[in-house]
Amino acid sequence: MTCARVTAERIGARLLRVPGYYPHVQRPDLVNAALRALWGGEPPA
């Protein structure tokens, strides 16, 4: 996670952390909302 955090900071991006070992399986609602925001231009909740 450190690499992702540092990379996001350096490029001026936000890092979204979704809790869980397999977040795409355990929290698909959060992952899908983030992807919709990324692709659709809406800010994530």
CYANA upper distance limits for C-alpha pairs under 8 A (distance plus 0.5 A):
  1 MET  CA      5 ARG  CA      6.65
  2 THR  CA      6 VAL  CA      6.60
  3 CYS  CA      7 THR  CA      6.53
  4 ALA  CA      8 ALA  CA      6.56
  4 ALA  CA     15 LEU  CA      7.86
  5 ARG  CA      9 GLU  CA      6.69
  5 ARG  CA     15 LEU  CA      6.76
  6 VAL  CA     10 ARG  CA      6.65
  7 THR  CA     11 ILE  CA      6.80
  8 ALA  CA     12 GLY  CA      6.46
  8 ALA  CA     13 ALA  CA      5.20
  8 ALA  CA     14 ARG  CA      6.44
  8 ALA  CA     15 LEU  CA      6.45
  9 GLU  CA     13 ALA  CA      6.52
  9 GLU  CA     14 ARG  CA      7.76
 18 VAL  CA     23 PRO  CA      6.41
 18 VAL  CA     27 ARG  CA      7.85
 18 VAL  CA     30 LEU  CA      7.47
 18 VAL  CA     31 VAL  CA      7.69
 19 PRO  CA     23 PRO  CA      6.66
 19 PRO  CA     27 ARG  CA      8.23
 20 GLY  CA     26 GLN  CA      6.99
 20 GLY  CA     27 ARG  CA      8.13
 21 TYR  CA     26 GLN  CA      8.37
 22 TYR  CA     26 GLN  CA      6.40
 23 PRO  CA     27 ARG  CA      5.59
 23 PRO  CA     28 PRO  CA      7.24
 23 PRO  CA     31 VAL  CA      7.71
 24 HIS  CA     28 PRO  CA      5.39
 24 HIS  CA     31 VAL  CA      6.53
 27 ARG  CA     31 VAL  CA      7.03
 28 PRO  CA     32 ASN  CA      6.25
 29 ASP  CA     33 ALA  CA      6.56
 30 LEU  CA     34 ALA  CA      6.68
 31 VAL  CA     35 LEU  CA      6.75
 32 ASN  CA     36 ARG  CA      6.54
 33 ALA  CA     37 ALA  CA      6.65
 33 ALA  CA     44 PRO  CA      6.82
 33 ALA  CA     45 ALA  CA      7.91
 34 ALA  CA     38 LEU  CA      6.62
 34 ALA  CA     44 PRO  CA      5.88
 34 ALA  CA     45 ALA  CA      8.40
 35 LEU  CA     39 TRP  CA      6.53
 36 ARG  CA     40 GLY  CA      5.94
 36 ARG  CA     41 GLY  CA      8.14
 36 ARG  CA     42 GLU  CA      7.74
 37 ALA  CA     41 GLY  CA      5.62
 37 ALA  CA     42 GLU  CA      4.75
 37 ALA  CA     43 PRO  CA      5.87
 37 ALA  CA     44 PRO  CA      5.94
 38 LEU  CA     42 GLU  CA      7.45
 38 LEU  CA     43 PRO  CA      8.21
